[in-house]
Amino acid sequence: MQDILKELYYGNLRPGKDVLQKEPEYREAANRAYSILSAFLENLDDDSRKLYNQVEVALAARDCIEYAYVYTDGFRTGAKIMLACLSQEDT
């Protein structure tokens, strides 16, 4: 228990970091998206490519905020479930 708390404190605990990459379904979807994106970018002129890159950066920033919120909310929900389980008497 102490080790996991230290890992959490030092920022080394990253749930799900490598989970998706091991899933064939995810790899297939990621490869397909990359292929389509590559074909799309080849058809853009320089100005459009720069604008698209700005969109990607903005979306990535938004996604980071969203994923952090969802992670935190999921953690809180899990804690609430644990508290509910612990607070009920066995019947």
N, C-alpha and C positions, 0 to 999 in steps of 0.2 A: 504493500500500500504506500509506503514512504517513497519508494522509487518512482511510482507513477506521479505522485505529487511533485517531486523534484523535476521530473520531465516536463510536467505542465508549467511549473514556475519558470523554468529556463527556456520555455518556448520550443521544446523539442518534441512535444506531443502533437502530431499532426494527423488526426484520424482521417482515413480515406485518401491519404496522399497517393498511394500506389494501387488502390483497390480497382479503380476503373480500367487502368491500363492492362490489367490481367484478364479482363472480360472480353471474349471474342466479339460479342455484339457491339461493345463500345469501340473496339479497334476498327471493326468494319465500318461503323458509322463515321468515325474520325477520318479514316482513309478516304471515304467517299466525299466527305465535306472538303477535305484538303484538295482532292482532285478537281472538284467543281470550282473551288476558290482559285486554284492555280489557273484554270482555263478562263475564269472570269477576269483575273488580273491581267492576263495576256492581252485581253481585248481593250484595256483601258489606256488612254493617253496619260502622259506624265501628270498633268494637273488633276485628272480624275483619280489617278492612283494615290496622289498625295492626299486628296480629300477623303478617299476611302480609308487610308491609314489613320487619319484623324478620327473618323467614325469608329474604327476599331479600338483606338485608344480610349475614346469616350465610353464605348460600350464595356470595355474591360474594367474601367474604373467603376462604372455602375454595377457591374457584376460582382466585383469584390465587396462592395458595400452590401449588396443583396445577400451574397453567400455568408458573410459574417453575421448578418441579422438572422438568417435562417438557421445557421449553426447555433447561435446563441438561443434562439427561440426553441429549437429542438432540445437543447441541453436543459433549458428551464422546464419544458414539458416532461422530459424524462425524470427530472427531480421531483416534479409535482406528482407523477405516477408513483415514484418510490415513497414519497411522503404519505400518499393516500393508502398504499399497501401497508405501510408500517403503522398507520394510525387506526386501522380497523382491527377490531377484535376478531379472533378466530371464531367462526360459528359452526 
